[in-house]
């Protein structure tokens, strides 16, 4: 008997052909319960990165088993102890140990899936996979995992309860449900990926060819009650408050697997984690993520496929700053949501009411979604409505989106409309089309087109980079599997784009070539060569008129070391032309030290210096700066004890901008305005130290300390940079804007 069969015999994993209800299984990673004997077995795994599709019987073996409670996945990875790496990571953090990915399509029809990933070391990731094959890690699910180590292999055991997700079952002739199961091993040493199917999520036929299994899913109802209590003490008063306390609850009721009713009173809409330092002087808003449970559940139902991050629902708008600008976070009085996922039709709706405050500056948010799906295509409508009484403003948006996918083609489209009723009524529209064709698993061609007219406005609840915009892009990807002694794969990417506004003005557009080399030792080299063609810059900010921006050439080299060992690093060098006549150099260095399997310390440095940084300092006034930007981030995370996690972040930035020239934007072009000095400094600091004790899904105890500051000052050019960078960080620490401690408890009943 081979070693691999001996291992499975020792684990009690005998080959089975049908999936049936199982006895209770203890999640310990060992896979030694007799119930595993009736599981469905996957013994052939294909190399999908690089996509050689070589079949392997000696890399991974997996089992899938169902019970009345949920689905179990057992995975045995044949990596000897000297050829594998054990490392813990925080929830949804970057994985630097060997890990398995599991994709579960509970509906079995490609209408969406859930991703569950777990490392050798106990790190976890989970995400929603949309029908467009994009992943959103904001979702956090109720599931369990454990790993086990042997000298010749390591194993993962994963359990996902049926009631942790919403789905509509697809039944076969026998009345059993059909679900899709994709299982992968990421081999850290080689950067290779092995899968039980020949497709990755980057292939258009990923869902179509996902292995299917038959399961018997009991009809169950579920009621979850999640109360929370929080207390904050501000050592530096925040909006004249030295302390704040809050209490509320979320109620989730699932009469069946495909329906969920969510109701919340004073819901837990405050995020524990701080946002990163954001040094953004452009006219494009920074897109933030959202981890609040009310919005992350059933996320894929409300997803539409519009390009350039265009969204009708950007949940960070809800509970954000009040319309009277007196509060940064607006309390939520109540929220309700209902989702139904049928065999063909899906629909859902939610409503959120903010506290009106004394001034009536709260907002009300409403959204509704309906979609219909057949074998390879899907089409639906999403509508949103926002009332803002303080501004006497009402905002509506509507999207009709469609999707088609087969083993070659991938097509997504969205027709967008908006209407703003304020003193007058303004109606806008847009169109998004994305067409991809897969010649082979290693060769793809993709075309994109986005048009948003000047009156399109979805920002009351949604997000867009800009309106008055026409964007087109053609992208060609081709990978060559080399497979010699030192080089595994070369991946070529060629991008050609064109941009204009609704008046036909040609905007600066990027054309680029990228080559990625994957080496046998697990390291990677990436080379970029981009050119930004000359065009009219009409989105510099401050409602300024357009001006002609010259062409620019950009080059970048990136090296990523192997992830094995206690230390890994990545470094990049970028040389650019920028602004009107300037040049810039950009350096980045990421270092990760893992002194223990449960500890992770990351050190990131970003530096950019150039003499062509353009900023609109007021309407129709353009400043070009000699700019130095430095951002330093130090992160530490650790598993201190079972279920007790520590994380700490210290991030500080220094921006020094010395005036090179000030220009008035006129119809005839740029006119230099002599004698003006708009020089300034911008320094910021953010720190957070968090203890989290996990009692279970949606059951945690948090203790968090935050401290940070920011300082922006207009200075004469000769005074910029006189203070050392460490002194500026010290000043923001000793004179903070935020200095708070937070205690929070939530528990799932």
C-alpha positions as CSV (number, residue, x, y, z in Angstrom):
1,X,0.0,0.0,0.0
2,X,1.3,3.5,-0.9
3,X,2.1,6.0,1.8
4,X,-0.8,8.1,0.8
5,X,-3.3,5.3,1.1
6,X,-1.7,4.3,4.4
7,X,-2.3,7.9,5.6
8,X,-5.9,7.8,4.7
9,X,-6.4,4.4,6.2
10,X,-4.9,5.8,9.4
11,X,-7.3,8.7,9.3
12,X,-10.2,6.4,8.6
13,X,-11.0,8.1,5.2
14,X,-12.3,5.3,3.0
15,X,-13.6,6.2,-0.4
16,X,-17.3,6.7,-0.6
17,X,-19.6,7.5,-3.5
18,X,-22.6,9.3,-1.9
19,X,-22.9,12.1,0.5
20,X,-25.1,11.4,3.5
21,X,-25.8,12.7,6.9
22,X,-22.9,12.1,9.2
23,X,-22.4,11.5,12.9
24,X,-21.2,14.3,15.0
25,X,-17.6,15.3,14.1
26,X,-15.2,17.0,16.4
27,X,-13.4,19.8,14.6
28,X,-9.8,19.1,15.6
29,X,-8.1,18.6,12.2
30,X,-7.5,14.9,12.6
31,X,-10.3,13.5,10.4
32,X,-10.4,10.3,12.4
33,X,-14.1,9.9,13.0
34,X,-15.9,6.9,11.4
35,X,-18.4,9.2,9.8
36,X,-15.7,10.2,7.2
37,X,-16.1,6.8,5.7
38,X,-19.3,7.9,3.9
39,X,-17.8,11.1,2.5
40,X,-17.2,12.1,-1.1
41,X,-13.6,11.8,-2.0
42,X,-11.4,14.0,-4.2
43,X,-8.0,12.5,-4.9
44,X,-7.0,14.1,-8.2
45,X,-5.7,17.7,-8.0
46,X,-4.6,19.7,-10.9
47,X,-1.8,22.3,-11.0
48,X,-3.7,25.5,-11.9
49,X,-1.0,28.1,-11.1
50,X,0.9,27.9,-13.3
51,X,-1.9,26.4,-15.4
52,X,-0.1,23.3,-16.7
53,X,-3.2,21.2,-15.6
54,X,-0.9,18.4,-14.6
55,X,-2.8,15.8,-12.6
56,X,-1.5,14.9,-9.2
57,X,-2.5,12.1,-6.9
58,X,0.1,12.8,-4.3
59,X,-0.4,16.5,-3.5
60,X,-3.8,16.8,-1.8
61,X,-6.7,14.5,-0.9
62,X,-10.0,15.9,0.3
63,X,-13.3,14.7,1.7
64,X,-16.7,16.4,1.8
65,X,-19.4,15.3,4.1
66,X,-22.9,16.6,5.1
67,X,-24.8,16.4,8.3
68,X,-28.1,17.9,9.5
69,X,-26.1,20.8,10.9
70,X,-23.9,21.6,7.9
71,X,-21.1,20.6,5.5
72,X,-17.7,19.3,6.6
73,X,-14.5,19.5,4.4
74,X,-11.5,17.5,5.3
75,X,-8.2,18.2,3.5
76,X,-4.9,16.3,3.7
77,X,-1.9,18.1,2.3
78,X,1.1,15.9,1.7
79,X,3.9,18.3,2.6
80,X,6.6,16.9,4.9
81,X,7.5,18.9,7.9
82,X,10.7,20.3,6.4
83,X,8.9,21.6,3.3
84,X,6.0,23.5,4.8
85,X,5.5,26.6,6.9
86,X,3.2,27.1,9.9
87,X,2.0,30.7,10.5
88,X,-1.0,32.3,12.2
89,X,-2.8,35.4,10.8
90,X,-5.6,37.6,12.0
91,X,-9.1,37.2,10.5
92,X,-8.8,38.2,6.8
93,X,-5.2,39.1,7.1
94,X,-2.5,38.2,4.6
95,X,-1.7,34.5,4.7
96,X,2.0,33.6,5.0
97,X,1.7,30.0,5.9
98,X,0.6,27.0,3.8
99,X,-3.2,27.3,3.3
100,X,-6.3,25.7,1.8
101,X,-9.1,27.6,0.0
102,X,-12.6,26.2,-0.2
103,X,-15.2,27.6,-2.5
104,X,-18.8,26.6,-1.7
105,X,-21.6,27.3,-4.2
106,X,-24.5,26.3,-2.1
107,X,-27.0,26.9,-4.8
108,X,-25.1,24.9,-7.3
109,X,-25.8,27.2,-10.2
110,X,-23.0,29.8,-10.2
111,X,-25.2,32.6,-8.8
112,X,-22.5,33.2,-6.2
113,X,-20.3,31.4,-3.7
114,X,-18.6,31.7,-0.4
115,X,-14.8,31.4,0.2
116,X,-13.3,29.8,3.3
117,X,-9.5,29.7,3.7
118,X,-7.4,28.5,6.6
119,X,-3.7,28.1,7.2
120,X,-1.4,25.7,8.8
121,X,-1.3,27.8,12.0
122,X,-4.9,28.7,12.4
123,X,-5.2,31.8,10.3
124,X,-8.6,32.4,8.6
125,X,-10.1,34.3,5.7
126,X,-13.6,34.3,4.4
127,X,-15.4,36.2,1.6
128,X,-18.4,36.5,-0.6
129,X,-17.8,35.5,-4.2
130,X,-20.2,37.4,-6.5
131,X,-21.6,36.1,-9.8
132,X,-19.0,38.3,-11.5
133,X,-16.3,36.2,-9.7
134,X,-15.1,39.1,-7.5
135,X,-14.5,38.6,-3.8
136,X,-15.5,40.8,-0.9
137,X,-13.7,40.0,2.3
138,X,-15.9,42.4,4.3
139,X,-18.2,39.4,5.1
140,X,-17.4,37.4,8.2
141,X,-19.2,34.1,8.6
142,X,-20.1,31.6,11.3
143,X,-17.8,28.6,10.7
144,X,-15.1,26.5,12.4
145,X,-11.7,25.1,11.4
146,X,-8.8,23.3,12.9
147,X,-5.5,21.9,11.7
148,X,-3.4,18.9,12.6
149,X,0.3,18.2,11.9
150,X,2.0,14.9,11.1
151,X,5.7,14.5,10.0
152,X,4.6,13.6,6.5
153,X,1.5,15.7,6.0
154,X,-0.8,18.3,7.6
155,X,-4.6,18.3,7.5
156,X,-7.4,20.9,7.7
157,X,-10.9,20.3,9.0
158,X,-13.6,22.9,8.2
159,X,-17.3,23.0,9.2
160,X,-19.8,25.4,7.7
161,X,-23.3,25.4,9.2
162,X,-26.2,25.5,6.8
163,X,-27.7,28.4,8.6
164,X,-24.6,30.6,8.4
165,X,-25.4,31.5,4.8
166,X,-28.5,32.2,2.7
167,X,-29.0,30.1,-0.5
168,X,-31.6,28.5,-2.6
169,X,-31.2,24.7,-3.1
170,X,-31.0,23.2,-6.6
171,X,-32.6,19.8,-6.5
172,X,-31.9,16.8,-8.7
173,X,-34.4,14.1,-9.8
174,X,-33.9,12.3,-6.4
175,X,-34.8,15.4,-4.4
176,X,-31.2,15.9,-3.2
177,X,-29.6,19.3,-3.3
178,X,-26.6,20.0,-5.6
179,X,-23.8,22.2,-4.4
180,X,-20.5,23.1,-6.0
181,X,-17.2,22.5,-4.1
182,X,-13.8,23.9,-5.2
183,X,-10.8,23.0,-3.0
184,X,-7.3,24.4,-3.4
185,X,-3.8,24.1,-1.8
186,X,-1.5,27.1,-2.0
187,X,2.1,25.7,-1.9
188,X,4.0,28.5,-0.3
189,X,7.5,27.4,-1.4
190,X,6.8,27.3,-5.1
191,X,3.8,29.7,-5.3
192,X,1.9,26.9,-7.1
193,X,-1.8,26.2,-6.6
194,X,-3.3,22.8,-6.8
195,X,-7.1,22.4,-7.2
196,X,-9.8,19.7,-7.7
197,X,-10.9,21.5,-10.8
198,X,-8.9,22.9,-13.8
199,X,-10.2,26.5,-13.4
200,X,-9.3,29.3,-11.0
201,X,-11.6,32.2,-10.1
202,X,-9.9,34.1,-12.9
203,X,-11.4,31.8,-15.5
204,X,-14.8,32.6,-17.0
205,X,-15.9,28.9,-16.6
206,X,-14.9,28.7,-12.9
207,X,-18.5,28.2,-11.7
208,X,-19.6,26.1,-14.7
209,X,-16.9,23.5,-14.1
210,X,-16.9,23.5,-10.3
211,X,-17.2,19.9,-9.0
212,X,-20.8,19.2,-7.9
213,X,-21.9,16.8,-5.1
214,X,-25.3,15.7,-3.9
215,X,-26.4,16.5,-0.3
216,X,-29.5,16.2,1.7
217,X,-30.2,19.5,3.3
218,X,-32.9,19.6,6.1
219,X,-35.4,22.4,6.1
220,X,-34.6,24.4,9.3
221,X,-35.4,27.7,10.7
222,X,-32.9,29.8,12.7
223,X,-33.3,32.7,15.1
224,X,-30.1,34.6,16.2
225,X,-30.0,37.4,18.7
226,X,-26.8,39.5,18.9
227,X,-26.9,42.2,21.6
228,X,-23.9,44.4,22.3
229,X,-22.7,47.0,24.8
230,X,-19.9,49.4,24.3
231,X,-18.2,52.1,26.3
232,X,-15.7,54.7,25.1
233,X,-13.6,57.1,27.3
234,X,-12.0,60.0,25.5
235,X,-9.0,61.4,27.2
236,X,-9.2,64.2,24.6
237,X,-12.9,65.3,24.4
238,X,-14.6,64.4,21.1
239,X,-17.3,66.9,20.2
240,X,-17.3,68.1,23.8
241,X,-17.8,64.5,25.1
242,X,-15.4,62.7,27.4
243,X,-17.2,59.4,27.4
244,X,-19.9,57.6,25.3
245,X,-21.8,54.4,26.0
246,X,-24.1,52.4,23.7
247,X,-26.3,49.4,23.8
248,X,-28.4,47.7,21.1
249,X,-29.0,44.5,19.2
250,X,-29.3,42.7,15.9
251,X,-32.0,40.0,15.3
252,X,-31.6,37.6,12.4
253,X,-34.5,35.2,11.6
254,X,-34.2,32.6,8.8
255,X,-37.5,30.7,8.3
256,X,-35.7,28.7,5.5
257,X,-32.3,28.5,4.0
258,X,-33.2,30.9,1.3
259,X,-34.8,33.7,3.4
260,X,-33.4,36.0,6.0
261,X,-35.1,38.8,7.9
262,X,-32.8,41.1,9.8
263,X,-33.9,43.7,12.3
264,X,-31.8,46.0,14.4
265,X,-32.4,48.6,17.2
266,X,-29.6,51.0,17.8
267,X,-27.5,48.5,15.8
268,X,-23.8,48.0,16.2
269,X,-22.8,50.2,13.3
270,X,-19.6,51.5,14.8
271,X,-16.4,49.9,13.5
272,X,-13.8,48.8,16.1
273,X,-10.8,49.2,13.7
274,X,-9.5,52.5,12.6
275,X,-9.0,53.5,9.0
276,X,-5.5,53.8,7.6
277,X,-3.9,57.2,7.3
278,X,-5.2,58.7,4.0
279,X,-3.1,61.5,2.4
280,X,-5.4,62.3,-0.5
281,X,-5.3,65.7,-2.2
282,X,-7.0,64.5,-5.4
283,X,-10.6,65.0,-6.5
284,X,-11.2,61.2,-6.3
285,X,-12.6,60.0,-3.0
286,X,-10.8,57.1,-1.2
287,X,-13.0,54.0,-1.2
288,X,-13.3,52.5,2.3
289,X,-14.3,49.0,3.3
290,X,-17.1,48.1,5.7
291,X,-17.1,45.3,8.3
292,X,-20.4,46.0,9.9
293,X,-22.4,42.7,10.1
294,X,-25.8,44.2,9.1
295,X,-24.4,45.1,5.6
296,X,-22.0,42.2,5.0
297,X,-24.7,39.5,5.3
298,X,-26.2,38.5,1.9
299,X,-23.9,40.9,0.2
300,X,-24.0,39.3,-3.2
301,X,-27.7,39.8,-3.6
302,X,-27.2,43.6,-3.8
303,X,-24.1,43.4,-6.0
304,X,-24.1,44.9,-9.5
305,X,-21.3,44.7,-12.0
306,X,-20.2,48.3,-12.9
307,X,-16.7,49.2,-13.7
308,X,-14.2,51.4,-11.9
309,X,-15.7,50.6,-8.5
310,X,-19.0,52.4,-9.4
311,X,-21.5,51.4,-6.8
312,X,-25.1,52.3,-6.1
313,X,-24.7,51.1,-2.5
314,X,-21.6,52.1,-0.6
315,X,-22.5,51.3,3.0
316,X,-20.0,53.6,4.5
317,X,-22.3,56.4,3.6
318,X,-24.8,55.1,6.1
319,X,-24.2,56.3,9.7
320,X,-21.4,58.6,8.4
321,X,-21.2,62.4,9.2
322,X,-24.4,64.3,9.7
323,X,-25.6,66.8,7.1
324,X,-25.1,69.7,9.5
325,X,-21.4,68.6,9.8
326,X,-21.6,68.5,13.6
327,X,-21.0,64.8,14.1
328,X,-18.6,62.5,12.3
329,X,-20.7,59.4,13.1
330,X,-24.5,59.7,13.0
331,X,-26.4,57.3,15.3
332,X,-28.7,54.7,13.8
333,X,-32.2,54.4,15.3
334,X,-33.3,51.2,13.5
335,X,-32.6,49.1,10.4
336,X,-34.5,46.2,8.7
337,X,-33.6,44.0,5.8
338,X,-35.3,41.0,4.0
339,X,-33.7,38.7,1.4
340,X,-35.3,35.9,-0.6
341,X,-33.2,33.7,-2.8
342,X,-35.4,31.5,-5.0
343,X,-34.4,28.9,-7.6
344,X,-34.5,31.5,-10.3
345,X,-35.5,34.8,-8.7
346,X,-33.7,36.7,-6.0
347,X,-35.0,39.8,-4.3
348,X,-34.2,41.8,-1.2
349,X,-34.7,45.2,0.4
350,X,-33.4,47.2,3.4
351,X,-34.2,50.4,5.2
352,X,-32.1,52.3,7.6
353,X,-33.1,55.3,9.6
354,X,-30.5,57.6,11.1
355,X,-31.2,59.6,14.3
356,X,-32.6,63.0,13.3
357,X,-30.4,64.8,15.9
358,X,-31.6,68.1,17.2
359,X,-31.1,69.8,13.9
360,X,-32.9,67.2,11.8
361,X,-29.6,66.4,10.0
362,X,-30.1,62.6,10.0
363,X,-30.8,60.7,6.7
364,X,-33.0,57.8,5.7
365,X,-31.8,55.1,3.3
366,X,-33.8,52.6,1.3
367,X,-32.8,49.9,-1.3
368,X,-34.5,47.2,-3.3
369,X,-33.2,44.5,-5.5
370,X,-34.7,41.9,-7.9
371,X,-32.8,39.5,-10.2
372,X,-33.6,36.5,-12.3
373,X,-31.2,33.8,-13.3
374,X,-31.1,31.0,-15.9
375,X,-28.3,28.5,-16.7
376,X,-25.7,30.9,-18.0
377,X,-27.2,34.4,-17.6
378,X,-28.6,36.7,-15.0
379,X,-30.4,40.0,-15.1
380,X,-31.8,42.3,-12.4
381,X,-32.7,45.7,-11.2
382,X,-31.4,47.6,-8.2
383,X,-33.1,50.8,-6.9
384,X,-32.0,53.1,-4.1
385,X,-33.6,56.1,-2.4
386,X,-32.1,58.6,0.1
387,X,-33.9,61.3,2.0
388,X,-31.8,64.2,3.5
389,X,-34.3,66.6,5.1
390,X,-31.7,69.0,6.4
391,X,-30.5,69.7,2.9
392,X,-34.0,69.4,1.4
393,X,-32.6,66.8,-0.9
394,X,-33.9,63.5,-2.3
395,X,-31.7,61.1,-4.3
396,X,-32.8,58.2,-6.4
397,X,-30.7,55.7,-8.4
398,X,-31.5,52.8,-10.6
399,X,-29.4,50.0,-12.3
400,X,-30.4,47.3,-14.7
401,X,-27.5,44.8,-14.8
402,X,-27.1,41.6,-16.8
403,X,-24.5,38.9,-17.0
404,X,-23.6,36.0,-19.3
405,X,-20.9,33.4,-18.8
406,X,-19.9,30.2,-20.6
407,X,-16.6,28.4,-21.0
408,X,-15.2,31.1,-23.3
409,X,-17.2,34.3,-22.8
410,X,-17.8,36.5,-19.8
411,X,-20.1,39.5,-20.3
412,X,-21.4,42.0,-17.7
413,X,-23.4,45.1,-18.3
414,X,-25.2,47.7,-16.3
415,X,-27.4,50.6,-17.3
416,X,-27.4,53.3,-14.6
417,X,-29.7,56.2,-13.9
418,X,-29.9,58.8,-11.1
419,X,-32.2,61.6,-10.1
420,X,-31.5,64.3,-7.6
421,X,-34.4,66.5,-6.3
422,X,-33.2,69.6,-4.5
423,X,-34.1,73.1,-5.6
424,X,-34.4,71.7,-9.1
425,X,-34.5,68.1,-10.5
426,X,-31.4,66.7,-12.2
427,X,-31.4,63.3,-14.0
428,X,-28.2,61.5,-15.1
429,X,-27.4,58.2,-16.7
430,X,-24.5,55.8,-17.3
431,X,-23.5,52.6,-19.0
432,X,-21.0,49.9,-18.0
433,X,-19.9,47.0,-20.3
434,X,-17.3,44.4,-19.6
435,X,-16.6,41.7,-22.2
436,X,-14.0,38.9,-21.7
437,X,-13.0,36.1,-23.9
438,X,-10.8,33.1,-22.8
439,X,-8.8,31.6,-25.7
440,X,-7.1,29.2,-23.4
441,X,-6.6,29.0,-19.6
442,X,-3.4,31.0,-20.1
443,X,-4.7,33.6,-22.6
444,X,-7.5,36.1,-22.1
445,X,-8.7,39.2,-23.8
446,X,-10.9,41.8,-22.1
447,X,-12.7,44.9,-23.2
448,X,-14.2,47.5,-20.9
449,X,-16.4,50.5,-21.5
450,X,-17.8,53.0,-18.9
451,X,-19.8,56.1,-19.6
452,X,-21.2,58.4,-16.9
453,X,-22.7,61.7,-18.1
454,X,-22.2,64.9,-16.2
455,X,-25.5,64.8,-14.4
456,X,-25.1,61.3,-13.1
457,X,-24.8,61.4,-9.3
458,X,-25.0,58.4,-7.0
459,X,-22.9,59.7,-4.1
460,X,-25.8,60.0,-1.6
461,X,-25.6,56.2,-1.1
462,X,-23.1,55.0,-3.7
463,X,-19.6,55.6,-4.9
464,X,-18.0,56.7,-8.1
465,X,-14.6,58.0,-9.0
466,X,-16.0,60.8,-11.1
467,X,-18.9,61.6,-13.5
468,X,-18.7,63.4,-16.9
469,X,-16.5,60.5,-18.0
470,X,-16.0,58.0,-20.8
471,X,-13.5,55.3,-20.2
472,X,-12.5,52.5,-22.5
473,X,-9.9,49.8,-22.0
474,X,-8.6,46.7,-23.9
475,X,-6.5,44.3,-21.9
476,X,-4.6,41.2,-23.2
477,X,-3.1,38.6,-20.8
478,X,-0.9,35.7,-21.9
479,X,1.0,33.4,-19.6
480,X,3.8,31.1,-20.7
481,X,4.6,28.1,-18.5
482,X,8.4,27.8,-18.8
483,X,9.1,25.1,-16.2
484,X,13.0,25.1,-16.4
485,X,15.4,24.9,-13.4
486,X,14.8,28.5,-12.3
487,X,11.8,30.0,-14.0
488,X,8.2,28.7,-13.6
489,X,6.1,31.2,-15.5
490,X,6.1,34.5,-17.4
491,X,2.8,36.4,-17.5
492,X,2.5,39.2,-20.0
493,X,-0.2,41.9,-19.7
494,X,-0.9,44.7,-22.3
495,X,-3.3,47.5,-21.5
496,X,-4.6,50.1,-23.9
497,X,-7.1,52.8,-22.7
498,X,-8.8,55.9,-23.9
499,X,-10.6,58.5,-21.8
500,X,-12.8,61.5,-22.6
501,X,-15.5,63.6,-21.0
502,X,-19.0,64.1,-22.3
503,X,-17.9,67.2,-24.4
504,X,-15.4,65.1,-26.3
505,X,-12.3,66.4,-24.6
506,X,-9.6,63.7,-24.7
507,X,-8.3,63.1,-21.2
508,X,-4.9,61.7,-20.1
509,X,-5.1,57.9,-20.6
510,X,-2.7,55.2,-19.5
511,X,-1.2,52.5,-21.8
512,X,1.0,49.9,-20.2
513,X,2.9,46.7,-20.4
514,X,3.6,44.4,-17.4
515,X,5.7,41.3,-17.2
516,X,5.5,39.0,-14.1
517,X,8.2,36.4,-13.7
518,X,7.5,33.5,-11.2
519,X,10.7,31.8,-10.1
520,X,11.1,28.2,-8.9
521,X,12.2,29.3,-5.4
522,X,8.9,31.1,-4.9
523,X,10.1,34.6,-5.5
524,X,8.6,37.0,-8.1
525,X,9.8,39.8,-10.3
526,X,7.3,42.3,-11.9
527,X,8.3,44.9,-14.5
528,X,6.0,47.8,-15.5
529,X,6.3,50.2,-18.4
530,X,3.5,52.7,-18.7
531,X,2.9,55.8,-20.7
532,X,0.2,58.4,-19.9
533,X,-0.8,60.1,-23.1
534,X,-1.3,63.9,-23.1
535,X,-4.8,65.1,-22.6
536,X,-7.1,67.6,-20.9
537,X,-7.0,67.3,-17.1
538,X,-10.6,68.3,-16.1
539,X,-10.8,66.7,-12.7
540,X,-8.0,68.3,-10.8
541,X,-10.4,69.6,-8.1
542,X,-11.9,72.8,-6.7
543,X,-14.3,73.0,-9.7
544,X,-11.4,74.2,-11.9
545,X,-11.5,74.5,-15.6
546,X,-9.6,71.9,-17.7
547,X,-6.0,72.4,-18.9
548,X,-3.7,70.3,-21.0
549,X,-1.5,67.9,-19.1
550,X,1.6,66.7,-21.0
551,X,2.5,63.0,-21.7
552,X,4.4,61.1,-19.0
553,X,6.5,57.9,-18.9
554,X,6.4,55.6,-15.8
555,X,8.6,52.6,-15.1
556,X,8.5,50.3,-12.1
557,X,10.3,47.2,-10.9
558,X,9.0,45.0,-8.0
559,X,10.7,42.1,-6.3
560,X,8.9,39.8,-3.9
561,X,11.0,37.3,-1.9
562,X,9.8,33.7,-1.1
563,X,7.3,33.6,1.7
564,X,9.1,30.7,3.4
565,X,11.3,31.2,6.4
566,X,11.1,33.6,9.3
567,X,11.6,36.7,7.2
568,X,10.1,37.9,3.9
569,X,10.3,41.1,2.0
570,X,9.2,43.0,-1.1
571,X,10.8,46.1,-2.6
572,X,9.9,48.3,-5.6
573,X,11.5,51.2,-7.5
574,X,9.5,53.5,-9.7
575,X,10.8,56.3,-11.9
576,X,8.1,58.7,-13.3
577,X,7.6,61.8,-15.2
578,X,4.9,63.9,-13.4
579,X,3.1,67.2,-13.6
580,X,4.0,69.8,-16.2
581,X,7.7,69.2,-16.5
582,X,8.7,67.2,-13.4
583,X,10.3,63.9,-12.5
584,X,9.7,61.7,-9.5
585,X,11.2,58.7,-7.8
586,X,9.2,56.3,-5.7
587,X,10.6,53.6,-3.3
588,X,8.6,51.1,-1.3
589,X,9.9,48.4,1.1
590,X,7.7,45.8,2.9
591,X,9.3,43.6,5.5
592,X,7.7,40.8,7.5
593,X,9.3,39.1,10.5
594,X,7.7,36.0,11.9
595,X,9.8,35.1,15.0
596,X,7.1,32.5,16.0
597,X,4.3,30.7,14.3
598,X,1.8,32.8,16.3
599,X,3.6,36.2,15.9
600,X,3.8,38.5,12.9
601,X,5.6,41.9,12.7
602,X,5.3,44.0,9.5
603,X,7.3,47.1,8.6
604,X,6.3,49.1,5.6
605,X,8.0,52.2,4.2
606,X,6.7,54.3,1.3
607,X,8.7,57.2,-0.1
608,X,8.0,59.4,-3.1
609,X,9.9,62.6,-4.1
610,X,9.3,64.6,-7.2
611,X,9.1,68.2,-8.5
612,X,5.8,67.9,-10.5
613,X,3.0,67.3,-8.1
614,X,-0.1,69.2,-9.2
615,X,-2.8,70.3,-6.7
616,X,-5.8,72.7,-7.2
617,X,-5.3,75.1,-4.4
618,X,-8.4,77.1,-5.2
619,X,-10.8,77.3,-8.2
620,X,-8.8,77.8,-11.4
621,X,-5.6,78.0,-9.5
622,X,-3.0,75.2,-10.0
623,X,0.1,74.8,-7.8
624,X,3.0,72.6,-8.8
625,X,5.1,71.4,-5.9
626,X,8.5,69.9,-5.1
627,X,6.9,67.2,-3.0
628,X,8.3,64.7,-0.5
629,X,5.9,62.1,0.9
630,X,6.9,59.5,3.5
631,X,4.5,56.9,5.0
632,X,5.7,54.5,7.6
633,X,3.5,51.6,9.0
634,X,4.4,49.2,11.8
635,X,2.0,46.3,12.4
636,X,2.2,43.5,14.9
637,X,-0.3,40.6,15.5
638,X,-0.2,37.6,17.7
639,X,-2.2,34.7,19.0
640,X,-1.5,35.1,22.7
641,X,-3.6,32.2,23.9
642,X,-6.4,30.1,22.6
643,X,-9.0,32.6,21.2
644,X,-7.1,35.7,22.6
645,X,-5.6,37.9,19.8
646,X,-3.5,41.0,19.9
647,X,-3.0,43.5,17.1
648,X,-1.2,46.8,17.0
649,X,-0.8,49.4,14.3
650,X,1.4,52.5,14.3
651,X,1.2,54.6,11.1
652,X,2.6,58.1,10.5
653,X,3.0,60.2,7.4
654,X,4.9,63.4,6.4
655,X,4.1,65.4,3.4
656,X,6.3,68.4,2.5
657,X,5.2,70.5,-0.4
658,X,7.4,73.4,-1.6
659,X,6.0,75.7,-4.3
660,X,7.6,75.3,-7.7
661,X,5.1,77.4,-9.5
662,X,1.5,78.7,-9.3
663,X,-0.6,78.9,-12.4
664,X,-4.0,80.5,-13.3
665,X,-6.1,78.2,-15.5
666,X,-7.4,80.3,-18.3
667,X,-9.2,79.6,-21.6
668,X,-5.9,80.2,-23.5
669,X,-3.9,77.8,-21.2
670,X,-1.9,78.1,-18.0
671,X,-0.6,81.5,-17.0
672,X,2.2,81.6,-14.4
673,X,1.4,83.7,-11.4
674,X,4.6,85.0,-9.9
675,X,5.1,85.9,-6.3
676,X,2.6,83.4,-4.9
677,X,3.8,80.8,-2.3
678,X,1.3,78.0,-1.4
679,X,3.8,75.8,0.3
680,X,2.6,73.6,3.2
681,X,3.3,70.6,5.5
682,X,0.9,67.8,6.4
683,X,1.8,65.4,9.1
684,X,-0.5,62.6,10.5
685,X,-0.3,59.8,13.0
686,X,-2.7,56.9,13.7
687,X,-2.2,54.2,16.3
688,X,-4.4,51.4,17.5
689,X,-3.8,48.5,20.0
690,X,-6.4,45.9,20.2
691,X,-7.1,42.8,22.3
692,X,-9.9,40.5,21.0
693,X,-11.2,37.5,22.8
694,X,-13.2,35.2,20.5
695,X,-16.1,33.4,22.2
696,X,-17.5,32.3,18.9
697,X,-19.1,33.7,15.8
698,X,-20.3,37.3,16.4
699,X,-19.3,36.8,20.0
700,X,-16.3,38.8,21.1
701,X,-14.8,41.0,23.8
702,X,-12.8,43.9,22.6
703,X,-10.4,46.3,24.4
704,X,-9.0,48.9,22.1
705,X,-6.8,51.9,22.6
706,X,-6.5,54.6,19.9
707,X,-4.3,57.6,19.7
708,X,-3.6,59.9,16.8
709,X,-3.2,63.4,15.5
710,X,-2.9,65.5,12.4
711,X,-1.3,68.8,11.6
712,X,-1.6,70.8,8.4
713,X,0.0,74.2,8.1
714,X,0.7,76.8,5.3
715,X,4.4,77.8,5.5
716,X,6.9,79.9,3.6
717,X,8.8,77.7,1.2
718,X,12.1,78.1,3.1
719,X,10.5,76.9,6.3
720,X,9.1,73.6,4.9
721,X,11.0,70.6,6.2
722,X,12.8,72.3,9.0
723,X,11.2,70.0,11.6
724,X,12.6,66.4,11.5
725,X,10.1,63.6,10.6
726,X,10.5,62.0,14.0
727,X,9.8,65.3,15.7
728,X,6.6,65.7,13.7
729,X,5.4,62.2,14.7
730,X,6.2,63.0,18.3
731,X,4.2,66.2,18.1
732,X,1.1,64.4,16.8
733,X,1.5,61.8,19.6
734,X,1.8,64.4,22.4
735,X,-0.9,66.6,21.0
736,X,-3.5,64.1,19.8
737,X,-6.9,64.7,18.2
738,X,-8.0,61.2,19.2
739,X,-7.0,59.6,22.5
740,X,-9.6,57.0,23.5
741,X,-10.1,53.6,25.0
742,X,-13.0,51.4,23.9
743,X,-14.5,48.4,25.6
744,X,-17.1,46.4,23.7
745,X,-18.9,43.1,24.2
746,X,-21.2,41.3,21.7
747,X,-22.6,37.8,22.0
748,X,-24.6,35.6,19.7
749,X,-27.6,33.7,21.2
